[in-house]
């Protein structure tokens, strides 16, 4: 009797293990976590490879905005009443 009970218990454990393995295989087929991890890794490497190029582009944009700001400041200064161009000439329009 004890041997029959032990055999039934072992058979039950094997069925549970096979069921778990079937569940795990179905989950991997459906979600495919390995493919997801690989795609994230590839996109991260691409991001690292293009970081210097993006940094240069951003620095150029900042420099252009500084240039526009300085030009605007110069135009505003020229329209003021007491504007002197390097101390040599006065704004003659006022």
Beta strands, then each sheet from edge to edge (+ up, - down):
strand 1: 84-85
strand 2: 89-90
sheet 1: 1+ 2-
end
